[in-house]
Amino acid sequence: TVGATLSGCLGGGNGGGNGNGGGNGNGDGNGDGNGDGSGNGNGETTESGDPELADEITFYSTGGAWLRAMDETIITPFEEEYGVSVDLQPYGNANQVISQIRAGQVDLDAMLMVDPALYRGVNEDIFAPLRLENIPHYDAIETFHPEEVPYDPGDRVHHVPNTYGAYGLTYNTETFDSAPTSWSELYTEELSGQLTYSGFTAPVVGNAALEEGIDFNTLEGDGDAVDTVFDRVSQQNEHMYQWWDSAATAEELYTNESAVAGNCWVGRVQSLRDEEGVPVEYTLPEEGATGYVSVWAINNEIEDPRRYTAELLLDYVLQEEPSRRLAEEIHYGQANAFSDAPESYQEIPDVQHPDRIHIWDQDVFAPNQQEWAQRFQEITRQ
């Protein structure tokens, strides 16, 4: 159920794009004695032996069309199936919410965010290690597996991934006869001054590095490879109509054809094409693109039965039927496998080529973000 808009949480990102606290856990397994005090256990049980559920939990999510799709495909069906009320609260800035959790200003049970925010929250002991015995569909995860990604530090798993995407190549189908296979195809005399790229630091540096064949997670703050990357950014800037700073700006530029190519997110591009009739398509070039992953995590301060109920919600996200419903509503890849996916979902380039989506290691990006952002600003002011 969608609650009132969260006041005070609207705002921009952290400049990074989309925006080792192992924790002790607090499940004690009182029902059957299998808890060990370190975060294991299924929580208290009812007289029937089933784990006790909370009457209500609070879940924070990004807003807009995504929130509506989440409510219709996951939250409301979950409420109906388990008899639990979910207070669904939209927010605008994940880092601000994390700061409010830390200050004790908000009381939430679970939260949807992108990978940089999870990294911060785990390091600050905001998010609980998951008791995977309460998430039996965890094994359905096949892309961006929690035990293999750089944004969930420590020895325990603190999240389940949901959707993912990239700053992929976007092009006007009336300008291009076929889908470009390389970013290099955009840098022509004919297209000069007609490109638009995201001005967020993560994709600026990330995509430029990929164009140069550099693994951006090996970059050092002021090394030779970084100089090579920013030389590429300077070359990109010569072909740019505008660096976009919001999805709305990108959509406007593609719609009025001030830009005929650049980058954007697949969901936005397909909405422009299908709902607005804009002649645009999205692809992932051979070099790949900087990506992001939306993840679900649980507040480390809550106890059972709220914690167990939140874990049940995370498991529900990974189940087949909710995943199929979500795939019908949004145009983004999902990290878990599910059968009978709609054809439109199977045709998403991100789903077809997840290996071309590259995620930042925040141990590399975060310490250098401010310096790299300044170098980018110097280039664009010239």
Protein Blocks (a to p, Z undefined) as FASTA:
>chain_A
ZZdddehiaccdehnonopanbjojaehlmnopaghiopajbjadfkopacddfbdcddd
dehjllmmmmmmmmmmmmmmnopacdddddfblklmmmmmmnopaccfbdcddfklmmmm
mmnomaccddfklmmmlmmpmghpfklccklgcjbdfbdcfbdcdddddddfklpmbdcf
bfklmmcfklgopaccdfbfklmmmmmmmmnopafklccfklmklmmmmmmmmmmmmmpf
bdcfbfklmmmmmmnomagbdcddfklmmmmmmmnopacdddddfkopadddddddddfk
bccfklmmmmmmmmmmmpmklmmmmmmmpccdcfbdcehiafklmmpmklmmmmlpccdd
fklmmmmmmmmmmmmmmmmmZZ
